[in-house]
Amino acid sequence: SEALALPPPNPYLPQNLEVFADDAEPPKPAVARPGLVLWSDRDTAFGTPRANLYLSLGVPGGIRTPEDLAMATLYARIVRDALNEAAYPAYLAGLGYGIDVDGHGFQVSIAGYSDKQLTLLATVLDALTSATVDPQRFAVLRDELLRDWRNYRDERPYTQAYGALSYLLMSNRWPPELLAEALADRTPGDLLDWRASRAAKFHVVGLHHGNLPVEAAWALAAVLQKHLPLGAFPRPGTEVIDVAAAHRYALEVDHQDAAMALYLQDPDDSFESRARSALAAAVLGQAYFTSLRTEQQLGYVVAATNPTMRDRGGLAFIVQSPVASPAELEQATQAFLTGQIDAVDAMPEATFETYKAGVISELTERDRNLAERGRRLWQDLMLDVTTFDSDARIADAGMVLDELIAVHDQSTLPFDLAPALTRCLFRVAPDLAAPTVLGAPTELAVTSLSDSAIGCAPIPPCPCADVALGCNATMTLTRNGVDTEAELSYFCFPAPSVARLTPAYGPVGGGTVVTVAGGPFGGATAGARCRFGAFEKD
């Protein structure tokens, strides 16, 4: 009976379980062709016939917009969904795969018994390049992804504050709500168009690591050339914004608690800088928790960490509090850092060496299994550390107590914790007979009066018949609350209101196109400019 038929043979069952001799060497370049670079490492130190395969499939231009990231993430889900049935036999045979998105494009990984990995890889690549986009499954997976991104706003405040660091400081990271906006109205046809235009060719960099025969690299190259359209083009990836000055970013969170994440970036991406910030986090972590959580009782989530953004280290201080504002949490953190300069200066050399030994021990800990070693090697390759020893080089970086004191001293950033409000909106220049006043605020503090500038004073409502067009007006100047005989003639019109910014977020490095909704932007405000921090734009 057909109802009782046996399943077809499992094509992924390993036939050869021989464990080859370990070459006891780091990965080496094995294939270098236009659009294809492969590294290989025979590593059988753990005595199993297994291997790990990592492939970075770069697309032209990389992932460069929120739409790119949203569409690539959805497409990866659709491909994984389409592979469920085909990949199940591989799972039963001890093989697994992954499809993810990175700054270059897609990442494909295969892990498990080495013998049939290329068979599974061919199946995965065929699905990646030509998966059918079923409208019903598209709608289900798109809505799941939209729900995940939109629900991020309900995450705990400290999670959102800490997470914001990545999309503020990394070139191809964006807030979840912006990704949801980019995906919300997309159709199956839009996704297929995106695949045809953005994922038509791939520049591949790969690492094969584990129980591999001599011919493994060439066999892998043959599969890739057969199942992928390869192309030789630049592979732009993730860039980390260089924080040259202090920035403060206000994040709206619908929660009764407040949170703050203070990030101090390493001055460069050297191993020496990463060693210093790793050690500083070890020294400060418990002291920071004790100060803000135990002694001051400012919050129940208090942590000092050493995040690495690509290859740039730093220090991050995170607090969530039901009793203090973000400004108060920031003040407490700055006060803590200032106090730690003297505390570290007085630290006994033996205590310092204990902290240092702990950091070195963690960095030089032996890999526990083949998968852990493979992830470490792949991370180094993606950072262009082709000696594959970044952790060891951080551990070997010289570190003395005086250098750690210098790190703390530099970490107290010149933040002005007072509200950064522009209180005076007009200025008199010697060659300007009729200065323009942008807006008509009802209360401004009085400061000073001189030949080149006037202090802030209360400005009356615009006495214009048509306030949208504006009109000439005069006002009496005051100094320290006392009227003077001086009068100022100026052109007055209401300040335009801003209803919405789209997108509302973007990386510190700039380059994001912003649409401003509101008004009025015509008439007297036709020359209006937008200001982002210290930068103005027409």
C-alpha positions as CSV (number, residue, x, y, z in Angstrom):
1,S,0.0,0.0,0.0
2,E,1.2,3.5,-0.8
3,A,0.0,4.7,2.6
4,L,2.5,2.4,4.2
5,A,5.5,3.2,1.9
6,L,8.9,3.8,3.5
7,P,10.4,7.3,3.2
8,P,13.1,7.8,0.7
9,P,16.7,7.3,1.8
10,N,18.0,10.2,3.9
11,P,20.6,11.9,1.6
12,Y,22.3,13.6,4.6
13,L,23.3,10.5,6.6
14,P,27.1,10.4,6.9
15,Q,28.9,7.6,5.1
16,N,32.5,8.5,6.1
17,L,33.2,9.1,9.8
18,E,36.9,9.0,9.6
19,V,38.7,11.5,11.8
20,F,41.6,13.0,10.0
21,A,44.9,14.1,11.5
22,D,44.9,17.5,13.1
23,D,47.1,20.0,11.3
24,A,47.6,22.0,14.5
25,E,47.7,25.3,12.5
26,P,45.3,28.3,12.3
27,P,43.1,28.7,9.2
28,K,44.8,29.4,5.9
29,P,43.5,30.9,2.6
30,A,42.5,28.0,0.4
31,V,40.7,29.6,-2.6
32,A,41.0,33.1,-3.9
33,R,38.9,33.8,-7.1
34,P,37.0,36.9,-8.2
35,G,33.9,37.0,-5.9
36,L,35.1,34.1,-3.8
37,V,37.6,33.8,-0.9
38,L,37.7,30.7,1.2
39,W,39.7,29.9,4.3
40,S,40.2,26.4,5.6
41,D,41.3,24.8,8.8
42,R,41.6,21.0,9.6
43,D,40.9,20.9,13.3
44,T,40.2,17.6,14.9
45,A,41.5,18.5,18.4
46,F,38.1,17.5,19.9
47,G,38.2,14.1,18.2
48,T,34.9,14.2,16.3
49,P,34.1,13.9,12.6
50,R,32.3,17.3,12.6
51,A,32.9,20.6,11.0
52,N,31.6,24.2,10.9
53,L,31.0,26.1,7.7
54,Y,30.5,29.9,7.7
55,L,29.7,31.9,4.6
56,S,29.2,35.7,4.3
57,L,27.3,36.4,1.1
58,G,27.9,40.0,0.4
59,V,25.4,41.9,-1.9
60,P,26.4,44.9,-4.0
61,G,26.5,47.9,-1.7
62,G,25.9,45.9,1.4
63,I,22.9,46.4,3.7
64,R,22.6,50.2,3.4
65,T,19.1,51.3,4.2
66,P,16.3,50.3,6.7
67,E,14.4,48.9,3.7
68,D,17.4,46.7,2.9
69,L,17.6,45.3,6.4
70,A,13.8,44.9,6.7
71,M,13.5,43.1,3.4
72,A,16.6,40.9,3.9
73,T,15.3,39.9,7.4
74,L,11.9,39.0,6.0
75,Y,13.4,37.1,3.1
76,A,15.7,35.1,5.4
77,R,12.6,34.0,7.3
78,I,10.8,33.0,4.2
79,V,13.7,30.9,3.0
80,R,14.0,29.2,6.4
81,D,10.2,28.6,6.3
82,A,10.5,27.1,2.8
83,L,13.3,24.8,4.0
84,N,11.5,23.3,6.9
85,E,10.5,20.1,5.2
86,A,13.7,19.6,3.2
87,A,16.0,20.3,6.2
88,Y,14.2,17.9,8.6
89,P,16.1,14.8,7.3
90,A,19.3,16.7,7.7
91,Y,18.4,17.4,11.3
92,L,17.8,13.7,11.9
93,A,21.2,13.0,10.4
94,G,23.0,15.4,12.7
95,L,23.3,18.4,10.5
96,G,21.9,21.9,11.0
97,Y,22.0,25.2,9.1
98,G,21.4,28.9,9.6
99,I,20.5,31.9,7.4
100,D,20.9,35.3,8.9
101,V,21.5,38.9,7.9
102,D,24.6,41.0,8.5
103,G,26.1,44.3,7.2
104,H,27.4,42.6,4.1
105,G,24.2,40.8,3.1
106,F,23.4,37.2,4.2
107,Q,25.2,34.7,6.4
108,V,24.8,31.0,5.8
109,S,26.2,28.5,8.3
110,I,26.3,24.7,8.3
111,A,27.3,22.6,11.3
112,G,27.4,18.9,12.2
113,Y,28.9,15.8,10.7
114,S,31.3,16.9,7.9
115,D,30.6,14.2,5.4
116,K,27.3,15.5,3.9
117,Q,27.6,19.2,4.6
118,L,28.0,20.2,1.0
119,T,24.8,18.3,0.1
120,L,22.9,20.3,2.6
121,L,24.6,23.5,1.5
122,A,23.4,23.0,-2.1
123,T,19.8,22.7,-0.9
124,V,20.1,25.8,1.2
125,L,21.7,27.9,-1.5
126,D,19.1,26.9,-4.1
127,A,16.3,28.0,-1.7
128,L,18.2,31.3,-1.0
129,T,18.5,32.2,-4.7
130,S,15.1,31.0,-5.9
131,A,12.6,30.5,-3.1
132,T,9.0,30.8,-4.1
133,V,7.2,33.6,-2.2
134,D,3.8,32.3,-1.3
135,P,1.4,35.2,-0.7
136,Q,-0.2,33.6,2.4
137,R,3.1,32.6,4.0
138,F,4.4,36.1,3.1
139,A,1.6,37.8,5.0
140,V,2.0,35.5,8.0
141,L,5.8,35.9,8.3
142,R,5.7,39.7,7.5
143,D,3.1,40.2,10.2
144,E,5.1,38.2,12.7
145,L,8.1,40.3,12.0
146,L,6.2,43.5,12.3
147,R,4.7,42.4,15.6
148,D,8.2,41.6,16.9
149,W,9.6,45.0,15.9
150,R,6.6,47.0,17.1
151,N,6.5,45.1,20.5
152,Y,10.1,46.2,21.1
153,R,8.7,49.5,22.5
154,D,7.3,47.4,25.4
155,E,10.7,46.1,26.3
156,R,12.2,47.2,29.7
157,P,13.6,50.7,29.6
158,Y,17.2,49.7,30.2
159,T,16.9,47.2,27.4
160,Q,15.8,49.9,25.0
161,A,18.4,52.4,26.2
162,Y,21.2,49.9,25.9
163,G,19.9,48.7,22.5
164,A,19.8,52.3,21.2
165,L,23.6,52.4,21.3
166,S,23.9,50.0,18.4
167,Y,21.7,52.0,16.0
168,L,23.2,55.3,17.0
169,L,26.8,54.2,16.6
170,M,26.7,51.5,13.8
171,S,26.2,52.4,10.2
172,N,23.6,49.8,9.2
173,R,21.6,49.4,12.4
174,W,18.2,51.0,12.7
175,P,15.5,51.2,15.4
176,P,12.9,48.4,15.3
177,E,10.0,50.9,14.7
178,L,11.9,52.3,11.7
179,L,12.3,48.8,10.3
180,A,8.6,48.1,10.8
181,E,7.7,51.3,9.0
182,A,9.9,50.2,6.1
183,L,8.2,46.8,5.9
184,A,4.6,47.6,6.8
185,D,3.0,48.0,3.3
186,R,5.3,45.7,1.3
187,T,3.9,43.0,-0.9
188,P,5.3,39.7,-2.3
189,G,6.0,41.5,-5.5
190,D,8.1,44.1,-3.7
191,L,10.1,41.4,-2.0
192,L,10.8,39.6,-5.4
193,D,11.8,43.0,-6.9
194,W,14.2,43.6,-4.0
195,R,15.7,40.1,-4.5
196,A,16.2,40.7,-8.2
197,S,17.8,44.1,-7.7
198,R,19.8,43.7,-4.5
199,A,20.6,39.9,-4.2
200,A,21.3,39.0,-7.9
201,K,25.0,38.4,-7.3
202,F,27.1,37.6,-4.2
203,H,30.7,38.2,-3.2
204,V,31.4,35.3,-0.9
205,V,33.9,35.0,2.0
206,G,33.9,31.7,3.8
207,L,35.6,29.6,6.5
208,H,35.4,25.8,6.7
209,H,36.7,24.5,10.0
210,G,36.9,21.0,11.5
211,N,37.3,17.4,10.2
212,L,38.1,18.2,6.6
213,P,39.8,16.1,3.8
214,V,42.5,17.7,1.7
215,E,40.1,18.4,-1.2
216,A,37.4,20.0,1.0
217,A,38.1,23.6,-0.1
218,W,38.0,22.9,-3.8
219,A,34.8,20.9,-3.4
220,L,33.2,23.7,-1.5
221,A,34.3,26.2,-4.2
222,A,32.7,24.0,-6.8
223,V,29.3,23.9,-5.0
224,L,29.3,27.7,-4.5
225,Q,30.1,28.4,-8.1
226,K,27.4,26.0,-9.2
227,H,24.6,27.2,-6.9
228,L,25.4,31.0,-6.5
229,P,25.7,33.8,-9.0
230,L,29.1,35.2,-7.9
231,G,30.4,38.7,-8.6
232,A,33.6,40.6,-7.8
233,F,32.6,43.9,-6.1
234,P,33.5,45.8,-2.9
235,R,32.1,44.3,0.3
236,P,31.1,47.3,2.5
237,G,30.1,46.2,6.0
238,T,29.3,47.7,9.3
239,E,31.2,50.9,10.2
240,V,31.3,52.2,13.8
241,I,30.7,55.9,14.2
242,D,33.7,57.7,15.8
243,V,32.3,59.6,18.8
244,A,34.4,62.8,18.6
245,A,32.2,64.8,21.1
246,A,29.7,64.1,23.8
247,H,26.1,63.4,22.6
248,R,22.9,63.0,24.5
249,Y,20.0,61.1,23.0
250,A,16.5,61.2,24.5
251,L,14.6,58.0,24.1
252,E,10.8,58.0,24.7
253,V,9.8,54.9,26.6
254,D,6.3,54.2,27.8
255,H,7.1,53.0,31.3
256,Q,7.0,54.3,34.9
257,D,10.7,53.7,35.4
258,A,13.5,55.8,33.9
259,A,16.7,54.4,32.4
260,M,20.1,55.7,31.3
261,A,22.9,54.2,29.3
262,L,26.2,56.1,29.3
263,Y,28.7,54.9,26.7
264,L,32.3,55.8,26.7
265,Q,34.0,54.8,23.5
266,D,37.6,53.7,23.2
267,P,39.8,56.2,21.5
268,D,40.7,53.8,18.8
269,D,40.2,50.1,17.8
270,S,43.7,48.9,18.9
271,F,44.1,45.8,21.0
272,E,45.7,48.0,23.7
273,S,42.6,50.2,24.0
274,R,40.4,47.2,24.1
275,A,42.5,45.7,26.9
276,R,42.3,48.9,28.9
277,S,38.5,49.1,28.6
278,A,38.0,45.4,29.4
279,L,40.1,45.9,32.6
280,A,38.3,49.1,33.5
281,A,35.0,47.3,33.3
282,A,36.3,44.6,35.6
283,V,37.5,47.1,38.1
284,L,34.4,49.3,38.0
285,G,31.6,46.8,37.7
286,Q,31.1,45.8,41.3
287,A,31.9,49.3,42.6
288,Y,29.3,50.8,40.3
289,F,26.7,48.3,41.4
290,T,27.5,48.9,45.1
291,S,27.4,52.7,44.7
292,L,24.2,53.1,42.8
293,R,22.2,50.0,43.8
294,T,23.2,49.3,47.3
295,E,24.3,52.6,48.8
296,Q,22.2,55.2,46.8
297,Q,19.4,52.8,46.0
298,L,18.8,54.5,42.7
299,G,17.8,51.5,40.7
300,Y,17.4,47.7,40.7
301,V,19.1,47.3,37.3
302,V,22.7,48.6,37.6
303,A,25.6,47.3,35.5
304,A,28.9,48.4,34.0
305,T,29.9,46.4,30.9
306,N,32.5,46.3,28.2
307,P,30.6,46.2,24.9
308,T,32.5,45.7,21.7
309,M,30.9,47.3,18.6
310,R,32.5,45.4,15.7
311,D,36.2,46.0,16.7
312,R,35.7,49.1,18.9
313,G,35.6,48.6,22.6
314,G,34.3,50.9,25.3
315,L,32.5,51.1,28.6
316,A,28.8,51.2,29.1
317,F,27.0,52.1,32.4
318,I,23.3,51.1,32.5
319,V,20.7,51.9,35.2
320,Q,17.0,51.5,35.4
321,S,15.3,53.3,38.3
322,P,11.8,53.8,39.6
323,V,12.9,56.8,41.8
324,A,15.3,58.9,39.7
325,S,15.2,60.8,36.4
326,P,17.6,60.0,33.6
327,A,19.4,63.3,34.4
328,E,19.8,62.2,38.0
329,L,21.1,58.8,37.0
330,E,23.6,60.5,34.6
331,Q,24.8,62.8,37.4
332,A,25.2,59.9,39.8
333,T,27.2,58.0,37.2
334,Q,29.5,61.0,36.4
335,A,30.0,61.6,40.1
336,F,30.9,57.9,40.5
337,L,33.4,58.1,37.7
338,T,35.0,61.2,39.1
339,G,35.3,59.5,42.5
340,Q,36.9,56.4,41.0
341,I,39.9,58.4,39.7
342,D,41.1,58.8,43.3
343,A,39.9,55.2,44.2
344,V,42.0,53.6,41.5
345,D,44.9,55.9,42.2
346,A,44.9,54.5,45.8
347,M,44.5,50.9,44.7
348,P,47.2,48.5,45.9
349,E,49.3,47.0,43.1
350,A,48.3,43.5,44.3
351,T,44.6,44.3,43.9
352,F,45.2,45.7,40.4
353,E,47.1,42.5,39.5
354,T,44.2,40.4,40.7
355,Y,41.8,42.2,38.4
356,K,44.2,42.0,35.5
357,A,44.7,38.2,36.0
358,G,40.9,37.7,36.0
359,V,40.6,39.5,32.6
360,I,43.5,37.6,31.1
361,S,42.1,34.3,32.4
362,E,38.8,35.0,30.7
363,L,40.3,36.0,27.4
364,T,42.7,33.0,27.3
365,E,40.2,30.4,28.4
366,R,40.4,27.3,26.2
367,D,37.6,26.7,23.7
368,R,35.2,24.1,25.2
369,N,34.1,22.6,21.9
370,L,34.5,22.8,18.1
371,A,31.5,25.1,17.7
372,E,32.8,27.6,20.2
373,R,36.2,27.6,18.5
374,G,34.6,28.0,15.1
375,R,32.6,31.0,16.2
376,R,35.7,32.7,17.5
377,L,37.7,32.1,14.3
378,W,34.8,33.3,12.2
379,Q,34.5,36.5,14.2
380,D,38.2,37.2,13.8
381,L,37.9,36.6,10.0
382,M,35.0,39.1,9.8
383,L,37.1,41.6,11.6
384,D,40.0,41.0,9.2
385,V,42.2,39.5,12.0
386,T,43.7,36.8,9.8
387,T,46.1,35.8,12.6
388,F,43.0,34.5,14.4
389,D,44.3,35.5,17.8
390,S,42.5,38.7,18.8
391,D,41.6,37.5,22.3
392,A,45.2,36.5,22.9
393,R,46.5,39.8,21.6
394,I,44.2,41.7,23.9
395,A,45.4,39.6,26.8
396,D,49.0,40.2,25.9
397,A,48.5,44.0,25.6
398,G,50.6,45.7,28.3
399,M,48.5,47.2,31.1
400,V,49.8,49.1,34.1
401,L,48.0,50.9,36.9
402,D,48.8,54.4,35.6
403,E,47.2,53.6,32.3
404,L,44.0,52.5,34.0
405,I,43.9,55.8,36.0
406,A,44.3,57.6,32.7
407,V,41.3,55.7,31.2
408,H,39.1,56.8,34.2
409,D,40.3,60.4,33.9
410,Q,39.4,60.6,30.2
411,S,36.0,58.9,30.8
412,T,34.5,61.9,32.6
413,L,32.9,63.5,29.6
414,P,32.1,67.3,29.4
415,F,28.3,66.9,29.7
416,D,26.4,69.9,30.8
417,L,23.7,68.4,32.9
418,A,21.6,71.6,33.0
419,P,18.7,71.6,30.6
420,A,20.1,72.5,27.2
421,L,17.5,75.2,26.3
422,T,18.0,78.1,24.0
423,R,16.5,80.9,26.0
424,C,17.3,83.9,23.7
425,L,16.1,83.7,20.1
426,F,17.4,86.9,18.6
427,R,20.7,88.8,18.3
428,V,21.6,92.3,17.1
429,A,24.5,92.6,14.8
430,P,26.1,96.0,14.0
431,D,25.2,95.7,10.3
432,L,21.7,94.4,10.8
433,A,19.1,97.2,11.1
434,A,16.0,94.9,11.5
435,P,16.8,91.6,13.1
436,T,14.4,88.7,12.6
437,V,12.9,87.0,15.5
438,L,12.0,83.4,14.9
439,G,8.8,82.7,16.8
440,A,7.1,84.6,19.6
441,P,7.9,83.0,22.9
442,T,6.0,84.3,25.9
443,E,8.7,84.2,28.5
444,L,12.5,84.6,28.2
445,A,15.1,85.3,30.8
446,V,16.9,88.6,30.6
447,T,20.7,88.5,30.5
448,S,22.7,91.4,29.0
449,L,22.7,94.3,26.6
450,S,25.6,95.4,24.5
451,D,26.4,96.8,21.1
452,S,26.6,93.4,19.5
453,A,23.9,91.4,21.3
454,I,20.8,91.9,23.4
455,G,19.8,89.9,26.4
456,C,16.7,87.8,26.3
457,A,13.4,89.5,27.2
458,P,9.7,88.8,27.1
459,I,8.5,89.1,23.5
460,P,4.8,90.0,23.1
461,P,2.6,88.2,20.6
462,C,3.0,89.2,17.0
463,P,0.8,92.3,16.4
464,C,0.1,91.2,12.8
465,A,-3.1,91.2,10.8
466,D,-2.0,88.0,9.2
467,V,0.4,86.2,11.5
468,A,1.2,83.6,8.8
469,L,2.7,86.4,6.6
470,G,4.4,88.2,9.5
471,C,4.9,91.9,10.1
472,N,7.2,94.6,11.4
473,A,7.1,95.1,15.2
474,T,8.9,96.9,18.0
475,M,9.6,95.9,21.5
476,T,11.1,97.5,24.6
477,L,14.2,95.9,25.9
478,T,14.8,95.1,29.5
479,R,17.9,94.4,31.5
480,N,17.6,92.4,34.7
481,G,13.8,92.9,34.7
482,V,14.0,96.7,34.4
483,D,12.7,98.5,31.3
484,T,15.3,100.5,29.3
485,E,14.8,103.3,26.8
486,A,16.0,101.0,24.0
487,E,13.6,99.6,21.5
488,L,14.2,96.9,19.0
489,S,12.5,96.8,15.6
490,Y,12.2,93.3,14.2
491,F,10.2,91.2,11.8
492,C,7.9,88.9,13.7
493,F,6.1,85.7,12.7
494,P,4.9,82.6,14.5
495,A,7.4,79.7,14.7
496,P,6.4,76.8,12.6
497,S,5.3,73.7,14.5
498,V,6.8,70.3,13.9
499,A,4.2,67.5,14.0
500,R,6.3,64.6,13.0
501,L,9.8,63.6,11.9
502,T,10.2,60.6,9.5
503,P,12.4,58.8,10.4
504,A,12.6,59.9,14.0
505,Y,16.0,58.3,14.5
506,G,19.3,57.9,12.7
507,P,23.0,57.2,13.2
508,V,25.1,59.9,14.8
509,G,27.3,60.0,11.7
510,G,24.4,61.5,9.6
511,G,23.3,60.7,6.1
512,T,19.7,60.0,7.0
513,V,17.1,61.9,4.9
514,V,14.4,63.3,7.2
515,T,10.9,64.5,6.2
516,V,9.5,67.2,8.5
517,A,5.7,67.4,8.8
518,G,3.9,70.4,10.3
519,G,3.8,74.0,9.5
520,P,3.4,76.6,8.4
521,F,6.6,76.4,6.3
522,G,5.6,78.9,3.6
523,G,5.2,82.7,3.7
524,A,7.5,84.3,6.2
525,T,9.0,81.0,7.1
526,A,10.0,80.1,3.5
527,G,13.6,80.3,4.5
528,A,13.3,78.0,7.5
529,R,16.2,75.7,8.4
530,C,16.3,72.6,10.4
531,R,18.9,72.2,13.2
532,F,20.1,68.8,14.3
533,G,22.4,69.4,17.3
534,A,25.0,71.9,16.1
535,F,24.2,71.3,12.5
536,E,21.8,73.3,10.3
537,K,20.3,72.3,7.0
538,D,17.9,74.0,4.6
